[in-house]
Amino acid sequence: MKRYLSFAIQSILHRKLRSWLTVVGIIIGIAAIVTLITSSQGLENAITYEFEKIGSNRIYVFPKTGAGILGAAQGVAGLTNDDINFLEGFSEFDYVNPYLYERATIFFGKEEIYSSIIGVDEEDNDKKLSGMGITLADGNWLQKNGNGLLIGWDVANRLFDKNVYVGNKLEIGGKKYSIVGILSQIGNEQDDSSIYMVMDEARDIFDKPDEVSFIDLVVKDDLNVNEVAEKLFTKLKRYHGEEDFEIYTPEQLLVQFNVLLNIVQVVLGAIAAISLLVGGIGIMNSMYTNVLERKTEIGVMKSIGAGPKDIQKIFLIEAGMIGLAGGIMGVLLGTLASFGIGLIAKYFGFMYLRIQVEWWLLVLGILFAFIVGMLSGYFPARQASKLLPVEALRE
């Protein structure tokens, strides 16, 4: 084995440029696989973390759109004050939190942005918002009968040319509002660029005196969320007279997100696998060329006693070493790229990716590259082992 390794290393070093170009194909394929899988898992970890932070004791009621949260984001009508009053009659809930979600142009001096406005119930809004993982960085929560604003971290620090502070005024719908509080950075652009105001003000601006976009229900700690959700569905359907609403628990929403992420992971993994396949073809091409160039060397080795298996092992080991080197460098590059993507996403205000590089993924990447190298070198090695000494030496 020591001699086989020596022959393989000498051959790789003798053809440095070709060997390096061959290794690059494997590096790109493995780095792409590690980066794409790790980044998508980081996104999944971030979403799971956000749901855990909010808590599992919640039920969300949306208008029937087939799009869940997307329906609320589009301002689809369907839920009203009557639904809020009806839900407040349930003994299973600690809080009934209605939200009105709209988008509008916001002015700060002569600058303007287009962002989300969220109307919230003024009563106990500090407990309701903090229960969803929202915290204050500066100032105070919304006051009862007040006309102030709570602004996201991006609104205060990134969206305008100048920073916005507590006490400054923003203009929305032709009316100026004082900023009473600035929220801590959450880590995703949609939340960090949102502006909160009391429900009555939001309804007045958008001329929606009776509508709500969605309702967040906080279930009491000693109750089973799924059982309460089933009971709520039955009673709300009877109350509406039709199924014009959708009910979700955090578990159901998380399953939906994970299904989408799994599809993305499969697609991205397939794209990366194509890159690896191209790298494997590169190894095969290099090894076939290697066999043609080394016919005389093969003939000499066979004439002094090397058997077909010896020749085959030399070429297989060489191909495997190329794959192994590409795999090691590929997982290192992929790991660095994954953390780099996480930092870039955070810098530009997208959701903070909780990147965690799994050891099994690194081992699998290196092993996969080694196997691809060995398989790519098999047929050239087999061809080399079948060369007759006389034919090889003739050239």
N, C-alpha and C positions, 0 to 999 in steps of 0.2 A: 504493500500500500504506500510505503514511503517513496518508492521509486515511481509509482503511478502519479503521486502528487507532485513529485519533482518534475516529471515530464510535462504535466499539465501547467504548472506554474511557469516553467521555461517557455512553453508555447505562448501563454497569455502575455508574458513580458516581452517576448520577441515581436509580437504584433500589437503593440500598445494602443495605437490609434484605433485599429479595428475592434480590439477587445473593449476599449472604453466606449466606442459608439454602440457596440452591442449591449453593454451594461446599461447605458443610458435608457434604452427602450424598456428594460425591466424596472429601472428606477422610477420612470414616469408612471408605469402601470401600477406598481405597488404604492407609490406615493399618492396617486389618485384614489385608490381604494381606501387607504387609511384615512386620508383627508375627508373624503366624502362621507364615509361611515361614521367617523368620529364627530364631524360637524353636525350631521343629522341627529346623532345620539345626543349631542350637546343641546340641540334645540328641543329634543324630547325631554331631556332632564330639566331644562328651563321651564317648559310648560308644566311638567309634573310638579316642580317646586312651587310654581305660582298657585296651582290648585291646592297643594298641601298648605300653603301659607294662608289662603282664604279659608280653608276648612272644608270638611266633608259633610257638614250639617246644614247644607243649603239646597234649596230647590229654586229653579229659575223658570219663569213663565214668560213665553214669547208669543207674539202673534203668529198665526199659522202661515208660514211662507215656504217651508221646506228647507230653510236656510239657517234656522236657529238664531245665533248671535248676529249673523249677517243681516237677517231681517230687521233686527233692532237698529243695526248700523245704517240701514237704508231708510229708516224712519217710517216703516210700514205700520199703518193704523190697525187697530184691532182690540186693544186693551184700553179701558177707561177707568174713571173714578169709581164707577159702580163695582168694578172688579176689585179695586183696592178695599172698598167698604166690605165686600163679600168675604175677602180673604182675612180681613182683620177680625172677623167673627170666629175664626178657627182658634181653638185652644192649643193647638200643636205648635204654634209659631211664637217665638220671642219677638221677632221684628218682621214687619212687612215693609220692604224698601222699594218704592216705585222710582223709576228713572225715565226721564224724557231726554232722548238722544237726538241731537240735530247738529248740523254743520253751518257755520256762518263766517262772514268776514269780520275780522277783529282789527281795530285801529289802535295804534300806539303812537300818538303824535301824527306824523305824516306817513308812517309806515303802516302796512297792512299785511295780514296773513289770513289764510283760510283754514279753520281748524274746528275741532269738535267742541260743542257746548253741551254739558250734561246738567239737566235739572234734577235736584235731589230734594228729598223731604227735609224741611228745615228742622224738624224736631229730632233731637239726638243724632244729628248728622255726623258729629264727631265719633260716636260709638259705631255708627253704621259704616262709615268710610274706613275707620281704623280696623274694623272687623274684616275688611277685604284686603288688608295688608297695606293700606294707604296711610302714610304718616306725614306729619308736618315738619318742614325744614325751617320755616320762619313764620311768624305771625300767629293768627288764630283761626279757628274753624268758623264756618258761617254762623251768623247770629240769627236768632228768630226775628222775623219781620225786617230783616236787613236786606240791603241790595248790594252786598259786597261780592267779591269773586275769590275763589280758590283757584290758583293757576298751577299747572304742571311745571316740572323742572325745566323742560325745554322751552316753554313759553317765557320763563324768567331769564334763562341763560343763553339760549341758542337761536331762537327763531327771529328775534329782532336784532338790529345792529347794536343797540344799547341794551344792557341788562335792565330788567324790570324788577322793581322792589316793592315791598309792602308800603302802601300809601299812594303809589302811582295809580293812574286811572287808565282804563281801557274803554274804548267805545264799541258797543255792540248794538246793532239795530237802531242807530241814531241816538242812543242813550249812553251816558258815561257812568262807569262803575268803578268804585275804589277797590283795590286789591287788599284783602284782609289777611291772606295767607298764601304761602308758597309751599308746595308739596315736595317731599323728598323724591329723589330720582328712583324710578321703579325699574327701568332698564329696557323698556320697549317704547318705540316712537309714538304709538297710538295713545298710550296712557300718559306719557310725559308731555304730550302736546295738548292735552285736554284742559278745559276750563269748566269749573263747577260753579253753579249758582243755585239759589233757592228755586223750588219748583214753580212758584207763582210768577216770578220774574221770567223764567224760561217760557212759560205758557203765554205770557203777555207778549214777549218778543216774537214768538213763532206763530202766534194766533192759534194755539191749540189748547183751549180752555178745559178740555175734558180727557185728552188722550195721554197715555203713557207708552213708552217704547218697550219696556220689559219690567218685570217685577222680580225682586230677589227676596226669597223667604228664608228666614233663619229658623231652623227646626230646633226645638228644645233638646237638650243634651241626652235625656233618658229615652228618647224615641228613635225608632228605626226609620231612617230617611226614605228608604225604598217603599216601605209600607205606607208612610205618610204621603208619598208621591202618588201611589196608586189610589188612595182614598181621595186625594185632591183632584186627580184626573176625573174620577167618577162624578164627584159633586160639581166640579166646574163645567163638565160637559152637560150635566143636567141643568145647571144654571143658565148656560148659554143657549141650550137647545140644539147645539151643533158642535162639532169638533173644529172650531176655528182658532185654536190655540195649540201651543206645544209646551210640554213640560220636560225639563231635563234636570238630572242630578249631576254633581261634579264628576261622578264616576262615568256617567254616560257621555258627557262632553269630552272627558279624557280619552275614552275609547274611540270617539270620532276623530279626535286629533291624531291619535296613535295610528289609526287606519290610514289616514292621509300621509302621515310620516313614513309608515312602512312602504307605501306605494312609491313615495319619493326615494326611499333608500334602495328599493329594488331597481328603479330606473337608473339612479346614479351609479349603483353597483354594476349594472350591466354596461354602462358607458365606460366605467373604469376597467371592467373585464376585457372590453375590446382593446383598450390600450395595452393591457397585459398580453393579450393574444398577439398583437403586433410585435411586442417585445420578444415573444417566444419564436415568432417567425424570423425575427432578426437573428436570434441565436442559431436557429436551424440553417439559415442562409450562410452565416459565418462559419459554421462547422462543416458544411458541405464544401465551401471554398477552401477551408483548412485541409480537408481530406485530399482535394485535388492538388494543392500546393505541396503536400507532404508525402506524395506517393513514393518517392525515392526513400525517404526516411522510414516509411512503413515497410518497404521492401527489404531494407537493411536489417531492421528489427526482426522481421520474419525469417530472414536468411540465417541469423545467428541464434534462432531458437524461440523467438516470441510466437505464442500461439494466437489464434483468432480472439480468444477471450481476453488476452492481455491487451491487444490492440483496442478492443471494444471498451475495456475499462478505462484506458488512458483518455479516450475521446469523451466517454460519458462523464468522467470526473472533471474534465476541463469544462464541459457544458454546465455541469452542476455547480462548479465554482463560480462561473460567470453569473448564473442565476442567484447563487447565495450572496455574492457581493452586491448585486443589484437589489436583492431583497433587504439586506441590512441598511444600505444607503437609502433605499426607498422608504422604509418605516421611519428612519430618522427625519428625512425630508417631510414626510407626511405628518409626523408629529409636530414639527415646527410650523408647518403650514396651517394645521388645525388651530393651534394657539394663536397664530397670526390672524386667522379669520375671526376668532373670538374677540380679539382686541380691536380689529377693524369694525366689527359689528357694534361693539360698545362705543367706540369713538364717534361713529356716525349716528348713534342714537337708536339703533335697532335693538331687538330683544337681546339681553345679555345671554350668550351661549355658555352654558355650564359644561365646558370641555373637560372630559375625563378620558384619558387614553387608557384603554383596557390592555392588560398584559397579554391576554389571549389573542387579541387582534394583532399585536406586534409579532408574537410567535407564529401565528397563522400566516401572516404576510410573508415572513422570512421563509417558512416551510413551503408555502405556495410557490414562491419564486424559485426555490431550489428544485421543486418537483417539475415546474414548467421548464427550467433549464435542462433537467435530466431527460424529460420527454422530448424536448426539442433536439437534443443531441443523440437520441437513440438511433434514428435512421441513418444519419451520417456515420455514427460509430459502427453500425452494422455493415454499412457499405465498406468502410475502411477495413474491417476485420475479414472481409471476403476477398480482398485483393490478393492475387497470386504474386509471390516474390519476383518471379521472372518478368511479369508484366509491369510491376512497380519499378523494378530496376532498369527496365528498358528505356524509361523516360529520364 
